């Protein structure tokens, strides 16, 4: 299986990408691609969109799970809050 350009980024840069996508409401992929290019990372807006779509689905699922358990989603934390922390843990266990 071919790795996509997001998978080729360092874990630290992937975390920044996840936080940026969440903070932007999973929009402005072209702007984020331009920012990454300025930092020397070749990532297309299409790759960011594919990655962002999967990330948004995972965040929504985590929020729904939290609501089903009777808790309120925690949006008072850093961008992405507990949902992105969980995704970081999952990614580090898979990668």
N, C-alpha and C positions, 0 to 999 in steps of 0.2 A: 504494500500500500504506500502510495506517495504521501509524504508529509507536506502539509500546507505551510505557507509562509509564517503563519502565527505560531505553529508548533516549533518552528526553527528559531524563534526568539528566545532569549534567556528567560528563566522563570520570573525574574524581576521586571523585565519589560512586559511580559504577558500580564503580570499583575497590574501594571500601570495601564495597559490597554483595557483590561476588564474594568478598572475603576473609572477610566475616561468614558467608556461606553455607557456605563451605568449613570454617571454624572450627567451625560448628555442626553439621557433618556433614550438611548439606542438610536440616535440620529447623528447627522453630520459625519458620515463615514469619510467623505472626501476631505473634510477638514482634518480629521484625525490621521488619515493617510498622509496628508501633507506635513503635519507635525512630526510624524514618525520618519518620513523621508528626510526632513531637515536634521534629524538626529542620526541619520545614516542607516535607517531600517527600511528595506524595500518591501512594503506591504501594500497591496492594492486595496482600493475601496471595496472591491467585490469580495476579497478575502475577509476584510473586516466585517462586511455585511453578513456573510455566511456565519462567521464566528459570533457576531453580535446577535444574530437571530437565535442561535443555539443557547447562548448565554442568557438572553432575555427569557426564553422558555424555561430555563433552569431556575432563574430568579423568581419567575411567576409561580413555578411549582413549589419552591421553598416558601414563598409568601402564603400560598394556599394551604400548604401543610401546617404552617404556623397558625393560620386562622382556624383550621379544622381542629387543632389542638386547644383552641380557646385563647391563644395568646395574640397580642397585637404585633404586626411586623415592626421591627426596630429600624426606623429610618433616622434616628437621632445620632447615629454613629457616623464614622467616616464614610465617604462615598461607597455604597454597596453594603454597608453594615454587615450584619451577621450572615446574610445570604452569600456575599462574596467571600467572607472568611470560610464558610463551608465549602464553596467551590474551590478555594485555594487548597484546602485539606484534601478534597477529592482528587484534584489534579496531581498533587504531590504523591498521593498513593498510587496513582495510575502511571505517572510518568517515570 
